[in-house]
Amino acid sequence: MDSRIEISTSVMDATNQADVIMLCTSSATPVIAKAHVKASALITSISTNAVNAHEIPPEMLLILAEHCILK
Protein backbone atom coordinates (compact mmCIF):
# COMPACT_ATOMS: atom_id res chain seq x y z
CA MET A 1 0.00 0.00 0.00
CA ASP A 2 1.19 3.52 -0.79
CA SER A 3 2.65 5.21 2.31
CA ARG A 4 0.48 8.30 1.69
CA ILE A 5 -2.70 6.29 2.30
CA GLU A 6 -4.14 6.43 5.79
CA ILE A 7 -6.98 4.21 6.99
CA SER A 8 -9.32 5.86 9.49
CA THR A 9 -11.48 4.03 11.96
CA SER A 10 -14.08 6.78 12.35
CA VAL A 11 -15.80 9.41 10.21
CA MET A 12 -14.42 12.17 12.41
CA ASP A 13 -10.84 10.95 12.03
CA ALA A 14 -11.28 10.70 8.26
CA THR A 15 -12.84 14.13 7.76
CA ASN A 16 -11.84 16.60 10.47
CA GLN A 17 -8.63 17.75 8.76
CA ALA A 18 -9.40 16.67 5.18
CA ASP A 19 -9.06 19.20 2.37
CA VAL A 20 -11.15 17.03 0.02
CA ILE A 21 -13.98 14.68 0.98
CA MET A 22 -15.50 12.44 -1.67
CA LEU A 23 -18.72 10.69 -0.70
CA CYS A 24 -19.40 7.44 -2.54
CA THR A 25 -22.40 5.96 -0.78
CA SER A 26 -26.02 5.13 -1.39
CA SER A 27 -27.01 6.51 2.00
CA ALA A 28 -30.39 8.17 2.38
CA THR A 29 -29.18 9.86 5.57
CA PRO A 30 -26.17 12.12 6.21
CA VAL A 31 -22.84 10.34 6.63
CA ILE A 32 -20.87 13.39 7.74
CA ALA A 33 -21.67 16.20 10.17
CA LYS A 34 -20.73 19.87 10.12
CA ALA A 35 -18.70 19.36 13.29
CA HIS A 36 -16.50 16.82 11.49
CA VAL A 37 -15.60 18.98 8.49
CA LYS A 38 -13.39 22.05 8.30
CA ALA A 39 -15.03 25.03 6.59
CA SER A 40 -12.59 25.09 3.67
CA ALA A 41 -13.03 21.43 2.68
CA LEU A 42 -14.14 20.56 -0.84
CA ILE A 43 -16.97 18.03 -0.58
CA THR A 44 -18.24 16.09 -3.56
CA SER A 45 -20.52 13.14 -4.12
CA ILE A 46 -20.41 10.64 -6.97
CA SER A 47 -24.06 9.66 -6.76
CA THR A 48 -26.65 7.78 -4.85
CA ASN A 49 -29.75 5.90 -5.82
CA ALA A 50 -31.60 6.28 -2.51
CA VAL A 51 -34.87 8.21 -2.60
CA ASN A 52 -34.44 11.76 -1.21
CA ALA A 53 -30.82 10.99 -0.41
CA HIS A 54 -28.79 13.50 1.60
CA GLU A 55 -25.23 12.39 2.28
CA ILE A 56 -24.70 15.93 3.58
CA PRO A 57 -27.29 17.46 5.91
CA PRO A 58 -29.23 20.01 3.77
CA GLU A 59 -28.62 22.83 6.29
CA MET A 60 -24.87 22.30 5.82
CA LEU A 61 -25.08 23.27 2.14
CA LEU A 62 -25.91 26.91 2.94
CA ILE A 63 -23.05 27.14 5.44
CA LEU A 64 -20.60 25.71 2.89
CA ALA A 65 -21.90 28.01 0.14
CA GLU A 66 -21.52 31.08 2.37
CA HIS A 67 -17.92 30.10 3.11
CA CYS A 68 -17.14 29.88 -0.62
CA ILE A 69 -18.69 33.29 -1.30
CA LEU A 70 -16.76 34.94 1.53
CA LYS A 71 -13.38 33.68 0.31
C-alpha positions as a Markdown table, in Angstrom:
| # | Residue | x | y | z |
|---|---|---|---|---|
| 1 | Met | 0.0 | 0.0 | 0.0 |
| 2 | Asp | 1.2 | 3.5 | -0.8 |
| 3 | Ser | 2.7 | 5.2 | 2.3 |
| 4 | Arg | 0.5 | 8.3 | 1.7 |
| 5 | Ile | -2.7 | 6.3 | 2.3 |
| 6 | Glu | -4.1 | 6.4 | 5.8 |
| 7 | Ile | -7.0 | 4.2 | 7.0 |
| 8 | Ser | -9.3 | 5.9 | 9.5 |
| 9 | Thr | -11.5 | 4.0 | 12.0 |
| 10 | Ser | -14.1 | 6.8 | 12.4 |
| 11 | Val | -15.8 | 9.4 | 10.2 |
| 12 | Met | -14.4 | 12.2 | 12.4 |
| 13 | Asp | -10.8 | 10.9 | 12.0 |
| 14 | Ala | -11.3 | 10.7 | 8.3 |
| 15 | Thr | -12.8 | 14.1 | 7.8 |
| 16 | Asn | -11.8 | 16.6 | 10.5 |
| 17 | Gln | -8.6 | 17.8 | 8.8 |
| 18 | Ala | -9.4 | 16.7 | 5.2 |
| 19 | Asp | -9.1 | 19.2 | 2.4 |
| 20 | Val | -11.2 | 17.0 | 0.0 |
| 21 | Ile | -14.0 | 14.7 | 1.0 |
| 22 | Met | -15.5 | 12.4 | -1.7 |
| 23 | Leu | -18.7 | 10.7 | -0.7 |
| 24 | Cys | -19.4 | 7.4 | -2.5 |
| 25 | Thr | -22.4 | 6.0 | -0.8 |
| 26 | Ser | -26.0 | 5.1 | -1.4 |
| 27 | Ser | -27.0 | 6.5 | 2.0 |
| 28 | Ala | -30.4 | 8.2 | 2.4 |
| 29 | Thr | -29.2 | 9.9 | 5.6 |
| 30 | Pro | -26.2 | 12.1 | 6.2 |
| 31 | Val | -22.8 | 10.3 | 6.6 |
| 32 | Ile | -20.9 | 13.4 | 7.7 |
| 33 | Ala | -21.7 | 16.2 | 10.2 |
| 34 | Lys | -20.7 | 19.9 | 10.1 |
| 35 | Ala | -18.7 | 19.4 | 13.3 |
| 36 | His | -16.5 | 16.8 | 11.5 |
| 37 | Val | -15.6 | 19.0 | 8.5 |
| 38 | Lys | -13.4 | 22.0 | 8.3 |
| 39 | Ala | -15.0 | 25.0 | 6.6 |
| 40 | Ser | -12.6 | 25.1 | 3.7 |
| 41 | Ala | -13.0 | 21.4 | 2.7 |
| 42 | Leu | -14.1 | 20.6 | -0.8 |
| 43 | Ile | -17.0 | 18.0 | -0.6 |
| 44 | Thr | -18.2 | 16.1 | -3.6 |
| 45 | Ser | -20.5 | 13.1 | -4.1 |
| 46 | Ile | -20.4 | 10.6 | -7.0 |
| 47 | Ser | -24.1 | 9.7 | -6.8 |
| 48 | Thr | -26.7 | 7.8 | -4.8 |
| 49 | Asn | -29.7 | 5.9 | -5.8 |
| 50 | Ala | -31.6 | 6.3 | -2.5 |
| 51 | Val | -34.9 | 8.2 | -2.6 |
| 52 | Asn | -34.4 | 11.8 | -1.2 |
| 53 | Ala | -30.8 | 11.0 | -0.4 |
| 54 | His | -28.8 | 13.5 | 1.6 |
| 55 | Glu | -25.2 | 12.4 | 2.3 |
| 56 | Ile | -24.7 | 15.9 | 3.6 |
| 57 | Pro | -27.3 | 17.5 | 5.9 |
| 58 | Pro | -29.2 | 20.0 | 3.8 |
| 59 | Glu | -28.6 | 22.8 | 6.3 |
| 60 | Met | -24.9 | 22.3 | 5.8 |
| 61 | Leu | -25.1 | 23.3 | 2.1 |
| 62 | Leu | -25.9 | 26.9 | 2.9 |
| 63 | Ile | -23.0 | 27.1 | 5.4 |
| 64 | Leu | -20.6 | 25.7 | 2.9 |
| 65 | Ala | -21.9 | 28.0 | 0.1 |
| 66 | Glu | -21.5 | 31.1 | 2.4 |
| 67 | His | -17.9 | 30.1 | 3.1 |
| 68 | Cys | -17.1 | 29.9 | -0.6 |
| 69 | Ile | -18.7 | 33.3 | -1.3 |
| 70 | Leu | -16.8 | 34.9 | 1.5 |
| 71 | Lys | -13.4 | 33.7 | 0.3 |
